[in-house]
Amino acid sequence: MSQKYDITMKNIFSDMADDIVGYFLGLQYKKLDELNIEFARVERRDSDMIFKCTTDKGNVAVHIEFQSENDGKMPYRMLRYSLEIMEKHSLLPYQIVIYIGKDNVKMENSLNYNFGEQNTLDYKYRIINVGDIKYTDVLKTDYYDLYSLLPLMDKNRRKEEGEKYLERCVEVIKDIPLDINKKKDIAFKAEILSGIVYKREVIEKVFSEVMRMFRIEESETYKMIIEKGIEKGIEKGIEKGEKEKSIKIAKKLLEEGMDIDKIAKITELAKEEIKKLIN
């Protein structure tokens, strides 16, 4: 991953861990602990995410790496992580690389050789290209933290719609049924990640509007308007209910032959309204 995104990505994805494991891996799991592996002597690089999890197959280390660029050395790095996880934590690693780059995936996901029965290697891990994930598939779920990745998803649709696609993503984030601070956090991450595939001027144009909307939603005036609207809605609902009750009573009294003046006094309905009930 480029130095530009290296530290940032770890921070961005740390809150997404549960949604990533649930959606991308489809694992039934319980997260027990966060682990760390660092190649101090080799490349001074920390792993992105490693979690000790309990699954139906027992305890495993779920290891997730994020790539914004193709790396021809990725299989060697992943194998080293795999060995370190087994040696340091005595856990079997479940490994996945999540590719969030603009270009097509050109990395291998395996290393193997065969020099006979006693000298072989057959090593594999998963690569998931976020660009291959359908925008609509994620919207069907409640994995809201993954909405930060929407601008990078659905590569063909994104290329076809361009700026409109980014506007669509931002609109969806704005309407997430979460509190304002969580929505702002998701929008902020989406804005950073958009820089991988969109130009700066497009990002600023699209995201400035949603951030303005968030600021409005936070204002006391907006909250007061919403509260007043709810109060009025309740009042209208009560008024409507009371009126329907009065109409029912008026109909019964008309059937019993009571005159319109008396019915108007009892129900507080207008005489013209009562006359219409006769017909």
TATA-V878517 format. One line per field, one symbol per residue. ss: DSSP state (@ for helix, = for strand, . for the rest). psi: psi as a letter, one per 40 degrees, with the letter a starting at -180 (. if undefined). A space follows every 10 residues. Layout:
BEGIN
ss=???
psi=???
END
This chain:
BEGIN
ss=..@@@@@@@@ @@@@..@@@@ @@@@@...== =====..=.. .....=..== =====..=== =======... ...@@@@@@@ @@@@@@@@@. .========. .........= ====.....= ====.====@ @@..@@@@@. ...@@@@@@@ @@..@@@@@@ @.@@@@@@@@ @@@@.....@ @@@@@@@@@@ @@@@.....@ @@@@@@@@@@ @@@@@@@@.@ @@@@@@@@@@ @@@@@@@@@@ @@@@@@@@@@ @@@@@....@ @@@@@@@... @@@@@@@@.
psi=iiddeddddd ddedeedddd dddddfhhih hdihihhhgd ddefhiidhh hhihaeeahi hhhhihheih heeddddddd ddddddddef ihhhihhhhf idiiheiifi hiihfidegi hghiiihhhd eehhddddee ifgddedded eeigdddddd dbdddddddd ddddehfiid dddddddddd ddddedeiid dddddddddd dddddddeid dddddddddd dddddddddd dddddddddd dddddeeiid ddddddefii dddddddd.
END
